[in-house]
Amino acid sequence: MSETMGNPDRSEVIVNRDGRVLIPAQVRRDLGLSEGSALLLSVEDGRVVMESRDQLVARIRREVAASWQGDPDTSAADELIAERRAEAATEDRSS
């Protein structure tokens, strides 16, 4: 049902009449997928992307870390909490 397209990391798959796609066995093995594995499906730039929740969280963390512009010794969460506390204190004083 799948056919390698000159690249060992790519396979061609067919969408059947029910809209189902068979993930090739080697891909399932490489990703550690088994019956009942849950994947999140999204469309990004016209591509279908499937990933586990753990993979999604790890990707978001990498993207946030890569775009972090603050002090490298301070976490984004700590800085955000400090900003919110300062705003709350300002609001309390003005009330």
PDB file with one MODEL, atoms N, CA, C and O in Angstrom:
MODEL        1
ATOM      1  N   MET A   1       0.818  -1.201   0.000  1.00  0.00           N
ATOM      2  CA  MET A   1       0.000   0.000   0.000  1.00  0.00           C
ATOM      3  C   MET A   1       0.851   1.251   0.000  1.00  0.00           C
ATOM      4  O   MET A   1       0.374   2.309  -0.409  1.00  0.00           O
ATOM      5  N   SER A   2       2.104   1.168   0.447  1.00  0.00           N
ATOM      6  CA  SER A   2       2.977   2.346   0.391  1.00  0.00           C
ATOM      7  C   SER A   2       4.112   2.076  -0.569  1.00  0.00           C
ATOM      8  O   SER A   2       4.444   0.927  -0.860  1.00  0.00           O
ATOM      9  N   GLU A   3       4.691   3.135  -1.048  1.00  0.00           N
ATOM     10  CA  GLU A   3       5.771   3.003  -2.014  1.00  0.00           C
ATOM     11  C   GLU A   3       6.827   4.041  -1.688  1.00  0.00           C
ATOM     12  O   GLU A   3       6.511   5.225  -1.571  1.00  0.00           O
ATOM     13  N   THR A   4       8.069   3.623  -1.540  1.00  0.00           N
ATOM     14  CA  THR A   4       9.147   4.566  -1.262  1.00  0.00           C
ATOM     15  C   THR A   4       9.355   5.444  -2.485  1.00  0.00           C
ATOM     16  O   THR A   4       9.309   4.969  -3.620  1.00  0.00           O
ATOM     17  N   MET A   5       9.583   6.720  -2.243  1.00  0.00           N
ATOM     18  CA  MET A   5       9.707   7.686  -3.335  1.00  0.00           C
ATOM     19  C   MET A   5      11.157   8.144  -3.482  1.00  0.00           C
ATOM     20  O   MET A   5      11.401   9.346  -3.581  1.00  0.00           O
ATOM     21  N   GLY A   6      12.127   7.229  -3.499  1.00  0.00           N
ATOM     22  CA  GLY A   6      13.522   7.592  -3.672  1.00  0.00           C
ATOM     23  C   GLY A   6      14.167   8.161  -2.418  1.00  0.00           C
ATOM     24  O   GLY A   6      15.343   8.522  -2.445  1.00  0.00           O
ATOM     25  N   ASN A   7      13.433   8.247  -1.337  1.00  0.00           N
ATOM     26  CA  ASN A   7      13.934   8.789  -0.078  1.00  0.00           C
ATOM     27  C   ASN A   7      13.446   7.848   1.021  1.00  0.00           C
ATOM     28  O   ASN A   7      12.240   7.641   1.156  1.00  0.00           O
ATOM     29  N   PRO A   8      14.353   7.274   1.809  1.00  0.00           N
ATOM     30  CA  PRO A   8      13.921   6.315   2.825  1.00  0.00           C
ATOM     31  C   PRO A   8      13.022   6.942   3.900  1.00  0.00           C
ATOM     32  O   PRO A   8      12.344   6.221   4.632  1.00  0.00           O
ATOM     33  N   ASP A   9      13.011   8.279   3.999  1.00  0.00           N
ATOM     34  CA  ASP A   9      12.161   8.944   4.990  1.00  0.00           C
ATOM     35  C   ASP A   9      10.799   9.324   4.427  1.00  0.00           C
ATOM     36  O   ASP A   9       9.998   9.938   5.132  1.00  0.00           O
ATOM     37  N   ARG A  10      10.520   8.978   3.191  1.00  0.00           N
ATOM     38  CA  ARG A  10       9.247   9.332   2.563  1.00  0.00           C
ATOM     39  C   ARG A  10       8.580   8.092   1.999  1.00  0.00           C
ATOM     40  O   ARG A  10       9.231   7.203   1.451  1.00  0.00           O
ATOM     41  N   SER A  11       7.275   8.058   2.147  1.00  0.00           N
ATOM     42  CA  SER A  11       6.481   6.986   1.568  1.00  0.00           C
ATOM     43  C   SER A  11       5.254   7.601   0.931  1.00  0.00           C
ATOM     44  O   SER A  11       4.730   8.607   1.408  1.00  0.00           O
ATOM     45  N   GLU A  12       4.809   7.000  -0.131  1.00  0.00           N
ATOM     46  CA  GLU A  12       3.557   7.426  -0.743  1.00  0.00           C
ATOM     47  C   GLU A  12       2.452   6.552  -0.180  1.00  0.00           C
ATOM     48  O   GLU A  12       2.573   5.328  -0.143  1.00  0.00           O
ATOM     49  N   VAL A  13       1.381   7.182   0.253  1.00  0.00           N
ATOM     50  CA  VAL A  13       0.243   6.452   0.775  1.00  0.00           C
ATOM     51  C   VAL A  13      -0.996   6.852  -0.013  1.00  0.00           C
ATOM     52  O   VAL A  13      -1.023   7.903  -0.654  1.00  0.00           O
ATOM     53  N   ILE A  14      -2.004   6.021   0.038  1.00  0.00           N
ATOM     54  CA  ILE A  14      -3.232   6.245  -0.710  1.00  0.00           C
ATOM     55  C   ILE A  14      -4.365   6.508   0.272  1.00  0.00           C
ATOM     56  O   ILE A  14      -4.494   5.814   1.280  1.00  0.00           O
ATOM     57  N   VAL A  15      -5.182   7.511  -0.023  1.00  0.00           N
ATOM     58  CA  VAL A  15      -6.383   7.769   0.764  1.00  0.00           C
ATOM     59  C   VAL A  15      -7.479   6.889   0.169  1.00  0.00           C
ATOM     60  O   VAL A  15      -7.771   6.984  -1.023  1.00  0.00           O
ATOM     61  N   ASN A  16      -8.096   6.023   1.004  1.00  0.00           N
ATOM     62  CA  ASN A  16      -9.142   5.156   0.470  1.00  0.00           C
ATOM     63  C   ASN A  16     -10.482   5.888   0.423  1.00  0.00           C
ATOM     64  O   ASN A  16     -10.564   7.054   0.811  1.00  0.00           O
ATOM     65  N   ARG A  17     -11.508   5.227  -0.038  1.00  0.00           N
ATOM     66  CA  ARG A  17     -12.803   5.892  -0.229  1.00  0.00           C
ATOM     67  C   ARG A  17     -13.421   6.365   1.085  1.00  0.00           C
ATOM     68  O   ARG A  17     -14.272   7.255   1.078  1.00  0.00           O
ATOM     69  N   ASP A  18     -13.006   5.785   2.210  1.00  0.00           N
ATOM     70  CA  ASP A  18     -13.499   6.220   3.519  1.00  0.00           C
ATOM     71  C   ASP A  18     -12.638   7.343   4.110  1.00  0.00           C
ATOM     72  O   ASP A  18     -12.893   7.798   5.225  1.00  0.00           O
ATOM     73  N   GLY A  19     -11.624   7.787   3.370  1.00  0.00           N
ATOM     74  CA  GLY A  19     -10.744   8.844   3.851  1.00  0.00           C
ATOM     75  C   GLY A  19      -9.631   8.340   4.741  1.00  0.00           C
ATOM     76  O   GLY A  19      -8.943   9.134   5.384  1.00  0.00           O
ATOM     77  N   ARG A  20      -9.444   7.036   4.790  1.00  0.00           N
ATOM     78  CA  ARG A  20      -8.416   6.454   5.649  1.00  0.00           C
ATOM     79  C   ARG A  20      -7.088   6.352   4.925  1.00  0.00           C
ATOM     80  O   ARG A  20      -7.022   6.152   3.712  1.00  0.00           O
ATOM     81  N   VAL A  21      -6.025   6.499   5.719  1.00  0.00           N
ATOM     82  CA  VAL A  21      -4.658   6.383   5.211  1.00  0.00           C
ATOM     83  C   VAL A  21      -3.951   5.353   6.074  1.00  0.00           C
ATOM     84  O   VAL A  21      -4.027   5.413   7.301  1.00  0.00           O
ATOM     85  N   LEU A  22      -3.272   4.419   5.450  1.00  0.00           N
ATOM     86  CA  LEU A  22      -2.508   3.417   6.178  1.00  0.00           C
ATOM     87  C   LEU A  22      -1.089   3.952   6.397  1.00  0.00           C
ATOM     88  O   LEU A  22      -0.386   4.275   5.439  1.00  0.00           O
ATOM     89  N   ILE A  23      -0.679   4.042   7.658  1.00  0.00           N
ATOM     90  CA  ILE A  23       0.694   4.442   7.966  1.00  0.00           C
ATOM     91  C   ILE A  23       1.555   3.190   7.800  1.00  0.00           C
ATOM     92  O   ILE A  23       1.300   2.178   8.453  1.00  0.00           O
ATOM     93  N   PRO A  24       2.563   3.246   6.941  1.00  0.00           N
ATOM     94  CA  PRO A  24       3.378   2.057   6.692  1.00  0.00           C
ATOM     95  C   PRO A  24       3.982   1.479   7.982  1.00  0.00           C
ATOM     96  O   PRO A  24       4.312   2.216   8.911  1.00  0.00           O
ATOM     97  N   ALA A  25       4.117   0.155   8.017  1.00  0.00           N
ATOM     98  CA  ALA A  25       4.599  -0.558   9.206  1.00  0.00           C
ATOM     99  C   ALA A  25       5.950  -0.027   9.675  1.00  0.00           C
ATOM    100  O   ALA A  25       6.159   0.150  10.875  1.00  0.00           O
ATOM    101  N   GLN A  26       6.870   0.230   8.745  1.00  0.00           N
ATOM    102  CA  GLN A  26       8.193   0.706   9.141  1.00  0.00           C
ATOM    103  C   GLN A  26       8.095   2.071   9.822  1.00  0.00           C
ATOM    104  O   GLN A  26       8.814   2.334  10.786  1.00  0.00           O
ATOM    105  N   VAL A  27       7.226   2.926   9.336  1.00  0.00           N
ATOM    106  CA  VAL A  27       7.038   4.251   9.953  1.00  0.00           C
ATOM    107  C   VAL A  27       6.455   4.076  11.353  1.00  0.00           C
ATOM    108  O   VAL A  27       6.897   4.730  12.298  1.00  0.00           O
ATOM    109  N   ARG A  28       5.463   3.193  11.486  1.00  0.00           N
ATOM    110  CA  ARG A  28       4.878   2.938  12.815  1.00  0.00           C
ATOM    111  C   ARG A  28       5.938   2.418  13.766  1.00  0.00           C
ATOM    112  O   ARG A  28       5.984   2.833  14.924  1.00  0.00           O
ATOM    113  N   ARG A  29       6.793   1.517  13.299  1.00  0.00           N
ATOM    114  CA  ARG A  29       7.860   0.982  14.151  1.00  0.00           C
ATOM    115  C   ARG A  29       8.841   2.082  14.538  1.00  0.00           C
ATOM    116  O   ARG A  29       9.220   2.205  15.703  1.00  0.00           O
ATOM    117  N   ASP A  30       9.249   2.880  13.555  1.00  0.00           N
ATOM    118  CA  ASP A  30      10.215   3.960  13.808  1.00  0.00           C
ATOM    119  C   ASP A  30       9.686   4.956  14.836  1.00  0.00           C
ATOM    120  O   ASP A  30      10.456   5.496  15.630  1.00  0.00           O
ATOM    121  N   LEU A  31       8.377   5.201  14.826  1.00  0.00           N
ATOM    122  CA  LEU A  31       7.768   6.169  15.734  1.00  0.00           C
ATOM    123  C   LEU A  31       7.239   5.551  17.018  1.00  0.00           C
ATOM    124  O   LEU A  31       6.766   6.262  17.905  1.00  0.00           O
ATOM    125  N   GLY A  32       7.318   4.238  17.117  1.00  0.00           N
ATOM    126  CA  GLY A  32       6.820   3.573  18.320  1.00  0.00           C
ATOM    127  C   GLY A  32       5.302   3.591  18.422  1.00  0.00           C
ATOM    128  O   GLY A  32       4.750   3.560  19.522  1.00  0.00           O
ATOM    129  N   LEU A  33       4.629   3.641  17.281  1.00  0.00           N
ATOM    130  CA  LEU A  33       3.166   3.647  17.276  1.00  0.00           C
ATOM    131  C   LEU A  33       2.636   2.230  17.318  1.00  0.00           C
ATOM    132  O   LEU A  33       3.164   1.338  16.655  1.00  0.00           O
ATOM    133  N   SER A  34       1.601   2.030  18.091  1.00  0.00           N
ATOM    134  CA  SER A  34       0.943   0.731  18.143  1.00  0.00           C
ATOM    135  C   SER A  34      -0.555   0.961  18.110  1.00  0.00           C
ATOM    136  O   SER A  34      -1.020   2.100  18.150  1.00  0.00           O
ATOM    137  N   GLU A  35      -1.298  -0.112  18.037  1.00  0.00           N
ATOM    138  CA  GLU A  35      -2.753  -0.001  18.002  1.00  0.00           C
ATOM    139  C   GLU A  35      -3.223   0.817  19.202  1.00  0.00           C
ATOM    140  O   GLU A  35      -2.841   0.550  20.342  1.00  0.00           O
ATOM    141  N   GLY A  36      -4.052   1.808  18.928  1.00  0.00           N
ATOM    142  CA  GLY A  36      -4.570   2.652  20.002  1.00  0.00           C
ATOM    143  C   GLY A  36      -3.744   3.900  20.274  1.00  0.00           C
ATOM    144  O   GLY A  36      -4.151   4.738  21.079  1.00  0.00           O
ATOM    145  N   SER A  37      -2.593   4.045  19.623  1.00  0.00           N
ATOM    146  CA  SER A  37      -1.778   5.257  19.803  1.00  0.00           C
ATOM    147  C   SER A  37      -2.587   6.473  19.341  1.00  0.00           C
ATOM    148  O   SER A  37      -3.208   6.445  18.279  1.00  0.00           O
ATOM    149  N   ALA A  38      -2.575   7.526  20.136  1.00  0.00           N
ATOM    150  CA  ALA A  38      -3.304   8.749  19.793  1.00  0.00           C
ATOM    151  C   ALA A  38      -2.362   9.738  19.122  1.00  0.00           C
ATOM    152  O   ALA A  38      -1.253   9.972  19.603  1.00  0.00           O
ATOM    153  N   LEU A  39      -2.799  10.311  18.023  1.00  0.00           N
ATOM    154  CA  LEU A  39      -2.042  11.329  17.312  1.00  0.00           C
ATOM    155  C   LEU A  39      -2.926  12.549  17.103  1.00  0.00           C
ATOM    156  O   LEU A  39      -4.133  12.423  16.897  1.00  0.00           O
ATOM    157  N   LEU A  40      -2.321  13.723  17.157  1.00  0.00           N
ATOM    158  CA  LEU A  40      -3.017  14.965  16.850  1.00  0.00           C
ATOM    159  C   LEU A  40      -2.733  15.286  15.391  1.00  0.00           C
ATOM    160  O   LEU A  40      -1.595  15.168  14.938  1.00  0.00           O
ATOM    161  N   LEU A  41      -3.749  15.687  14.663  1.00  0.00           N
ATOM    162  CA  LEU A  41      -3.603  15.973  13.247  1.00  0.00           C
ATOM    163  C   LEU A  41      -3.843  17.463  13.029  1.00  0.00           C
ATOM    164  O   LEU A  41      -4.816  18.019  13.537  1.00  0.00           O
ATOM    165  N   SER A  42      -2.961  18.103  12.279  1.00  0.00           N
ATOM    166  CA  SER A  42      -3.140  19.513  11.952  1.00  0.00           C
ATOM    167  C   SER A  42      -2.702  19.738  10.513  1.00  0.00           C
ATOM    168  O   SER A  42      -2.021  18.907   9.912  1.00  0.00           O
ATOM    169  N   VAL A  43      -3.107  20.877   9.980  1.00  0.00           N
ATOM    170  CA  VAL A  43      -2.687  21.271   8.639  1.00  0.00           C
ATOM    171  C   VAL A  43      -1.824  22.516   8.805  1.00  0.00           C
ATOM    172  O   VAL A  43      -2.276  23.528   9.341  1.00  0.00           O
ATOM    173  N   GLU A  44      -0.589  22.434   8.345  1.00  0.00           N
ATOM    174  CA  GLU A  44       0.366  23.545   8.454  1.00  0.00           C
ATOM    175  C   GLU A  44       0.965  23.814   7.083  1.00  0.00           C
ATOM    176  O   GLU A  44       1.607  22.946   6.492  1.00  0.00           O
ATOM    177  N   ASP A  45       0.752  25.005   6.593  1.00  0.00           N
ATOM    178  CA  ASP A  45       1.280  25.385   5.279  1.00  0.00           C
ATOM    179  C   ASP A  45       0.905  24.375   4.200  1.00  0.00           C
ATOM    180  O   ASP A  45       1.728  24.036   3.350  1.00  0.00           O
ATOM    181  N   GLY A  46      -0.339  23.895   4.234  1.00  0.00           N
ATOM    182  CA  GLY A  46      -0.810  22.958   3.224  1.00  0.00           C
ATOM    183  C   GLY A  46      -0.316  21.538   3.404  1.00  0.00           C
ATOM    184  O   GLY A  46      -0.514  20.700   2.524  1.00  0.00           O
ATOM    185  N   ARG A  47       0.326  21.248   4.533  1.00  0.00           N
ATOM    186  CA  ARG A  47       0.816  19.895   4.820  1.00  0.00           C
ATOM    187  C   ARG A  47       0.008  19.306   5.953  1.00  0.00           C
ATOM    188  O   ARG A  47      -0.431  20.029   6.847  1.00  0.00           O
ATOM    189  N   VAL A  48      -0.192  18.009   5.926  1.00  0.00           N
ATOM    190  CA  VAL A  48      -0.829  17.311   7.037  1.00  0.00           C
ATOM    191  C   VAL A  48       0.272  16.888   7.997  1.00  0.00           C
ATOM    192  O   VAL A  48       1.238  16.235   7.601  1.00  0.00           O
ATOM    193  N   VAL A  49       0.120  17.267   9.268  1.00  0.00           N
ATOM    194  CA  VAL A  49       1.122  16.946  10.283  1.00  0.00           C
ATOM    195  C   VAL A  49       0.435  16.114  11.363  1.00  0.00           C
ATOM    196  O   VAL A  49      -0.608  16.502  11.889  1.00  0.00           O
ATOM    197  N   MET A  50       1.029  14.972  11.686  1.00  0.00           N
ATOM    198  CA  MET A  50       0.525  14.130  12.768  1.00  0.00           C
ATOM    199  C   MET A  50       1.623  14.017  13.812  1.00  0.00           C
ATOM    200  O   MET A  50       2.776  13.733  13.487  1.00  0.00           O
ATOM    201  N   GLU A  51       1.255  14.243  15.075  1.00  0.00           N
ATOM    202  CA  GLU A  51       2.224  14.131  16.156  1.00  0.00           C
ATOM    203  C   GLU A  51       1.506  13.764  17.442  1.00  0.00           C
ATOM    204  O   GLU A  51       0.313  14.021  17.605  1.00  0.00           O
ATOM    205  N   SER A  52       2.256  13.160  18.349  1.00  0.00           N
ATOM    206  CA  SER A  52       1.683  12.817  19.651  1.00  0.00           C
ATOM    207  C   SER A  52       1.610  14.083  20.497  1.00  0.00           C
ATOM    208  O   SER A  52       2.228  15.092  20.161  1.00  0.00           O
ATOM    209  N   ARG A  53       0.869  14.033  21.577  1.00  0.00           N
ATOM    210  CA  ARG A  53       0.793  15.180  22.490  1.00  0.00           C
ATOM    211  C   ARG A  53       2.185  15.521  23.034  1.00  0.00           C
ATOM    212  O   ARG A  53       2.549  16.693  23.133  1.00  0.00           O
ATOM    213  N   ASP A  54       2.961  14.485  23.387  1.00  0.00           N
ATOM    214  CA  ASP A  54       4.315  14.722  23.904  1.00  0.00           C
ATOM    215  C   ASP A  54       5.181  15.426  22.862  1.00  0.00           C
ATOM    216  O   ASP A  54       5.947  16.330  23.195  1.00  0.00           O
ATOM    217  N   GLN A  55       5.058  15.012  21.608  1.00  0.00           N
ATOM    218  CA  GLN A  55       5.832  15.650  20.549  1.00  0.00           C
ATOM    219  C   GLN A  55       5.393  17.098  20.359  1.00  0.00           C
ATOM    220  O   GLN A  55       6.230  17.974  20.143  1.00  0.00           O
ATOM    221  N   LEU A  56       4.086  17.358  20.437  1.00  0.00           N
ATOM    222  CA  LEU A  56       3.576  18.721  20.301  1.00  0.00           C
ATOM    223  C   LEU A  56       4.110  19.617  21.410  1.00  0.00           C
ATOM    224  O   LEU A  56       4.567  20.730  21.148  1.00  0.00           O
ATOM    225  N   VAL A  57       4.052  19.134  22.648  1.00  0.00           N
ATOM    226  CA  VAL A  57       4.548  19.918  23.778  1.00  0.00           C
ATOM    227  C   VAL A  57       6.038  20.199  23.621  1.00  0.00           C
ATOM    228  O   VAL A  57       6.486  21.323  23.851  1.00  0.00           O
ATOM    229  N   ALA A  58       6.804  19.191  23.234  1.00  0.00           N
ATOM    230  CA  ALA A  58       8.251  19.365  23.053  1.00  0.00           C
ATOM    231  C   ALA A  58       8.539  20.379  21.942  1.00  0.00           C
ATOM    232  O   ALA A  58       9.448  21.199  22.070  1.00  0.00           O
ATOM    233  N   ARG A  59       7.763  20.324  20.852  1.00  0.00           N
ATOM    234  CA  ARG A  59       7.965  21.262  19.741  1.00  0.00           C
ATOM    235  C   ARG A  59       7.645  22.685  20.173  1.00  0.00           C
ATOM    236  O   ARG A  59       8.386  23.613  19.850  1.00  0.00           O
ATOM    237  N   ILE A  60       6.549  22.864  20.898  1.00  0.00           N
ATOM    238  CA  ILE A  60       6.181  24.208  21.362  1.00  0.00           C
ATOM    239  C   ILE A  60       7.250  24.752  22.307  1.00  0.00           C
ATOM    240  O   ILE A  60       7.613  25.926  22.227  1.00  0.00           O
ATOM    241  N   ARG A  61       7.751  23.905  23.198  1.00  0.00           N
ATOM    242  CA  ARG A  61       8.813  24.349  24.115  1.00  0.00           C
ATOM    243  C   ARG A  61      10.055  24.784  23.354  1.00  0.00           C
ATOM    244  O   ARG A  61      10.671  25.797  23.686  1.00  0.00           O
ATOM    245  N   ARG A  62      10.424  24.015  22.328  1.00  0.00           N
ATOM    246  CA  ARG A  62      11.596  24.386  21.518  1.00  0.00           C
ATOM    247  C   ARG A  62      11.367  25.725  20.815  1.00  0.00           C
ATOM    248  O   ARG A  62      12.259  26.571  20.771  1.00  0.00           O
ATOM    249  N   GLU A  63      10.166  25.908  20.269  1.00  0.00           N
ATOM    250  CA  GLU A  63       9.862  27.145  19.551  1.00  0.00           C
ATOM    251  C   GLU A  63       9.864  28.342  20.491  1.00  0.00           C
ATOM    252  O   GLU A  63      10.373  29.406  20.137  1.00  0.00           O
ATOM    253  N   VAL A  64       9.300  28.181  21.688  1.00  0.00           N
ATOM    254  CA  VAL A  64       9.294  29.273  22.665  1.00  0.00           C
ATOM    255  C   VAL A  64      10.722  29.588  23.094  1.00  0.00           C
ATOM    256  O   VAL A  64      11.099  30.758  23.168  1.00  0.00           O
ATOM    257  N   ALA A  65      11.518  28.567  23.377  1.00  0.00           N
ATOM    258  CA  ALA A  65      12.904  28.772  23.797  1.00  0.00           C
ATOM    259  C   ALA A  65      13.703  29.475  22.704  1.00  0.00           C
ATOM    260  O   ALA A  65      14.529  30.341  22.993  1.00  0.00           O
ATOM    261  N   ALA A  66      13.454  29.101  21.443  1.00  0.00           N
ATOM    262  CA  ALA A  66      14.190  29.704  20.336  1.00  0.00           C
ATOM    263  C   ALA A  66      13.823  31.170  20.132  1.00  0.00           C
ATOM    264  O   ALA A  66      14.651  31.960  19.677  1.00  0.00           O
ATOM    265  N   SER A  67      12.594  31.536  20.464  1.00  0.00           N
ATOM    266  CA  SER A  67      12.166  32.919  20.244  1.00  0.00           C
ATOM    267  C   SER A  67      12.268  33.787  21.489  1.00  0.00           C
ATOM    268  O   SER A  67      11.940  34.972  21.435  1.00  0.00           O
ATOM    269  N   TRP A  68      12.715  33.225  22.612  1.00  0.00           N
ATOM    270  CA  TRP A  68      12.816  33.953  23.876  1.00  0.00           C
ATOM    271  C   TRP A  68      13.829  35.079  23.735  1.00  0.00           C
ATOM    272  O   TRP A  68      14.982  34.839  23.375  1.00  0.00           O
ATOM    273  N   GLN A  69      13.403  36.305  24.016  1.00  0.00           N
ATOM    274  CA  GLN A  69      14.257  37.482  23.875  1.00  0.00           C
ATOM    275  C   GLN A  69      14.727  38.032  25.222  1.00  0.00           C
ATOM    276  O   GLN A  69      15.517  38.976  25.269  1.00  0.00           O
ATOM    277  N   GLY A  70      14.243  37.443  26.311  1.00  0.00           N
ATOM    278  CA  GLY A  70      14.573  37.956  27.639  1.00  0.00           C
ATOM    279  C   GLY A  70      15.920  37.482  28.141  1.00  0.00           C
ATOM    280  O   GLY A  70      16.739  36.947  27.393  1.00  0.00           O
ATOM    281  N   ASP A  71      16.123  37.691  29.417  1.00  0.00           N
ATOM    282  CA  ASP A  71      17.351  37.287  30.094  1.00  0.00           C
ATOM    283  C   ASP A  71      17.499  35.773  30.003  1.00  0.00           C
ATOM    284  O   ASP A  71      16.589  35.049  30.408  1.00  0.00           O
ATOM    285  N   PRO A  72      18.618  35.274  29.482  1.00  0.00           N
ATOM    286  CA  PRO A  72      18.778  33.819  29.336  1.00  0.00           C
ATOM    287  C   PRO A  72      18.814  33.073  30.670  1.00  0.00           C
ATOM    288  O   PRO A  72      18.620  31.858  30.708  1.00  0.00           O
ATOM    289  N   ASP A  73      19.064  33.807  31.776  1.00  0.00           N
ATOM    290  CA  ASP A  73      19.091  33.170  33.089  1.00  0.00           C
ATOM    291  C   ASP A  73      17.724  33.182  33.766  1.00  0.00           C
ATOM    292  O   ASP A  73      17.581  32.669  34.876  1.00  0.00           O
ATOM    293  N   THR A  74      16.721  33.759  33.112  1.00  0.00           N
ATOM    294  CA  THR A  74      15.363  33.841  33.666  1.00  0.00           C
ATOM    295  C   THR A  74      14.416  33.104  32.734  1.00  0.00           C
ATOM    296  O   THR A  74      14.529  33.229  31.514  1.00  0.00           O
ATOM    297  N   SER A  75      13.493  32.344  33.283  1.00  0.00           N
ATOM    298  CA  SER A  75      12.535  31.648  32.435  1.00  0.00           C
ATOM    299  C   SER A  75      11.440  32.610  31.994  1.00  0.00           C
ATOM    300  O   SER A  75      11.151  33.596  32.671  1.00  0.00           O
ATOM    301  N   ALA A  76      10.844  32.311  30.861  1.00  0.00           N
ATOM    302  CA  ALA A  76       9.743  33.131  30.349  1.00  0.00           C
ATOM    303  C   ALA A  76       8.591  33.129  31.337  1.00  0.00           C
ATOM    304  O   ALA A  76       7.954  34.163  31.543  1.00  0.00           O
ATOM    305  N   ALA A  77       8.313  31.991  31.950  1.00  0.00           N
ATOM    306  CA  ALA A  77       7.211  31.892  32.914  1.00  0.00           C
ATOM    307  C   ALA A  77       7.467  32.776  34.126  1.00  0.00           C
ATOM    308  O   ALA A  77       6.565  33.477  34.584  1.00  0.00           O
ATOM    309  N   ASP A  78       8.697  32.750  34.653  1.00  0.00           N
ATOM    310  CA  ASP A  78       9.027  33.582  35.815  1.00  0.00           C
ATOM    311  C   ASP A  78       8.891  35.067  35.487  1.00  0.00           C
ATOM    312  O   ASP A  78       8.391  35.847  36.298  1.00  0.00           O
ATOM    313  N   GLU A  79       9.337  35.448  34.300  1.00  0.00           N
ATOM    314  CA  GLU A  79       9.239  36.851  33.910  1.00  0.00           C
ATOM    315  C   GLU A  79       7.778  37.266  33.728  1.00  0.00           C
ATOM    316  O   GLU A  79       7.390  38.361  34.134  1.00  0.00           O
ATOM    317  N   LEU A  80       6.980  36.407  33.127  1.00  0.00           N
ATOM    318  CA  LEU A  80       5.559  36.700  32.941  1.00  0.00           C
ATOM    319  C   LEU A  80       4.853  36.842  34.288  1.00  0.00           C
ATOM    320  O   LEU A  80       4.052  37.759  34.473  1.00  0.00           O
ATOM    321  N   ILE A  81       5.141  35.954  35.218  1.00  0.00           N
ATOM    322  CA  ILE A  81       4.531  36.017  36.558  1.00  0.00           C
ATOM    323  C   ILE A  81       4.933  37.317  37.246  1.00  0.00           C
ATOM    324  O   ILE A  81       4.096  37.972  37.868  1.00  0.00           O
ATOM    325  N   ALA A  82       6.193  37.693  37.142  1.00  0.00           N
ATOM    326  CA  ALA A  82       6.653  38.938  37.760  1.00  0.00           C
ATOM    327  C   ALA A  82       5.938  40.138  37.156  1.00  0.00           C
ATOM    328  O   ALA A  82       5.539  41.052  37.878  1.00  0.00           O
ATOM    329  N   GLU A  83       5.772  40.141  35.828  1.00  0.00           N
ATOM    330  CA  GLU A  83       5.057  41.242  35.175  1.00  0.00           C
ATOM    331  C   GLU A  83       3.608  41.315  35.644  1.00  0.00           C
ATOM    332  O   GLU A  83       3.100  42.403  35.916  1.00  0.00           O
ATOM    333  N   ARG A  84       2.944  40.175  35.738  1.00  0.00           N
ATOM    334  CA  ARG A  84       1.536  40.151  36.169  1.00  0.00           C
ATOM    335  C   ARG A  84       1.397  40.620  37.615  1.00  0.00           C
ATOM    336  O   ARG A  84       0.450  41.332  37.950  1.00  0.00           O
ATOM    337  N   ARG A  85       2.331  40.225  38.467  1.00  0.00           N
ATOM    338  CA  ARG A  85       2.296  40.670  39.874  1.00  0.00           C
ATOM    339  C   ARG A  85       2.492  42.178  39.967  1.00  0.00           C
ATOM    340  O   ARG A  85       1.828  42.846  40.759  1.00  0.00           O
ATOM    341  N   ALA A  86       3.403  42.711  39.160  1.00  0.00           N
ATOM    342  CA  ALA A  86       3.629  44.155  39.162  1.00  0.00           C
ATOM    343  C   ALA A  86       2.383  44.889  38.681  1.00  0.00           C
ATOM    344  O   ALA A  86       2.022  45.924  39.242  1.00  0.00           O
ATOM    345  N   GLU A  87       1.722  44.368  37.648  1.00  0.00           N
ATOM    346  CA  GLU A  87       0.491  44.983  37.152  1.00  0.00           C
ATOM    347  C   GLU A  87      -0.603  44.934  38.216  1.00  0.00           C
ATOM    348  O   GLU A  87      -1.326  45.910  38.414  1.00  0.00           O
ATOM    349  N   ALA A  88      -0.722  43.795  38.900  1.00  0.00           N
ATOM    350  CA  ALA A  88      -1.737  43.656  39.954  1.00  0.00           C
ATOM    351  C   ALA A  88      -1.467  44.629  41.092  1.00  0.00           C
ATOM    352  O   ALA A  88      -2.401  45.223  41.631  1.00  0.00           O
ATOM    353  N   ALA A  89      -0.211  44.797  41.460  1.00  0.00           N
ATOM    354  CA  ALA A  89       0.142  45.734  42.525  1.00  0.00           C
ATOM    355  C   ALA A  89      -0.206  47.155  42.114  1.00  0.00           C
ATOM    356  O   ALA A  89      -0.701  47.930  42.933  1.00  0.00           O
ATOM    357  N   THR A  90       0.042  47.507  40.867  1.00  0.00           N
ATOM    358  CA  THR A  90      -0.303  48.842  40.358  1.00  0.00           C
ATOM    359  C   THR A  90      -1.812  49.052  40.391  1.00  0.00           C
ATOM    360  O   THR A  90      -2.284  50.124  40.771  1.00  0.00           O
ATOM    361  N   GLU A  91      -2.567  48.032  39.995  1.00  0.00           N
ATOM    362  CA  GLU A  91      -4.028  48.125  40.020  1.00  0.00           C
ATOM    363  C   GLU A  91      -4.544  48.278  41.448  1.00  0.00           C
ATOM    364  O   GLU A  91      -5.468  49.051  41.700  1.00  0.00           O
ATOM    365  N   ASP A  92      -3.945  47.539  42.381  1.00  0.00           N
ATOM    366  CA  ASP A  92      -4.367  47.615  43.786  1.00  0.00           C
ATOM    367  C   ASP A  92      -4.122  49.025  44.351  1.00  0.00           C
ATOM    368  O   ASP A  92      -4.950  49.545  45.100  1.00  0.00           O
ATOM    369  N   ARG A  93      -2.996  49.635  43.995  1.00  0.00           N
ATOM    370  CA  ARG A  93      -2.672  50.976  44.499  1.00  0.00           C
ATOM    371  C   ARG A  93      -3.602  52.040  43.918  1.00  0.00           C
ATOM    372  O   ARG A  93      -3.914  53.029  44.580  1.00  0.00           O
ATOM    373  N   SER A  94      -4.040  51.829  42.678  1.00  0.00           N
ATOM    374  CA  SER A  94      -4.905  52.831  42.029  1.00  0.00           C
ATOM    375  C   SER A  94      -6.378  52.657  42.388  1.00  0.00           C
ATOM    376  O   SER A  94      -7.198  53.497  42.018  1.00  0.00           O
ATOM    377  N   SER A  95      -6.730  51.591  43.095  1.00  0.00           N
ATOM    378  CA  SER A  95      -8.142  51.376  43.472  1.00  0.00           C
ATOM    379  C   SER A  95      -8.483  52.074  44.752  1.00  0.00           C
ATOM    380  O   SER A  95      -9.622  51.999  45.211  1.00  0.00           O
TER     381      SER A  95
ENDMDL
END
